[in-house]
Amino acid sequence: MSVPWYVEAFRGDYREVYAHRNLAAARREVRWLAEEVLAGVEGPVLDDCCGFGRHSLALAEAGFDVFGIDLSFDLLASSETMEGAGERLSGRLGQADMRALPFRRASFAAVVNLFTSFGYLGDEGDGAALDEMARVLRPGGTLVMDLMNPAAIRRGLRPSSREERDGIVLEARRSLEDGGRRVVKEVELTLASGEVRRWREEVRMYEPAELDALMAARGLSVVGRAGSFEGEPFDPEEADRQVVLARS
């Protein structure tokens, strides 16, 4: 049985390959969420698909009672290398599948799902993941999802790229499939040791109206959509991101 791409991609070397996806960036991204979106939230916050916990730590630093889950044990294990994580995140990160969250109904005042951590699992799997986010939210709770904006991705897709850094070579070829609804990336990673890893990433992109309908079907009401983590208005043609805000 083949390993799903999202298992192969998010191994221990992810942090070396994507070094810019770090705690400093997470702190910048969380600032607006903490001050404008999650201000006044009372109760625990779930960082759904937390990776190595960079957003979890930034949220904890901002005063939130945060818990995080991720499927990648390698990334979760590497969280301890972040300064302050041992103290703030001890016992708060765990391995779980977003389609089967290990929490009771209405456990969280807010759920955040950040940095395109949705769209990996096929339509049925994505629906199950959204079911779980809705299930663990308390009535009146807040859901934040940070996704690609399909129109901007289709317009600006780079067919290929090559990056060399610290002995690592990362090559990627990108294309659109499924009528432009799915962005595919063929990745070849050559580590400093000479080891080569290859995988294929496939992310289903959701149009704003499409995502709104999925939310509504699960009792979630979209109350806002920003074009960045600085709260910029969402432009459906120009914004690189869609940061979706919903209430249960």
Order of alpha helices (4+ residues) and beta strands (2+ residues): alpha-alpha-alpha-beta-alpha-beta-alpha-alpha-beta-beta-alpha-beta-alpha-beta-beta-beta-beta-alpha-beta-beta
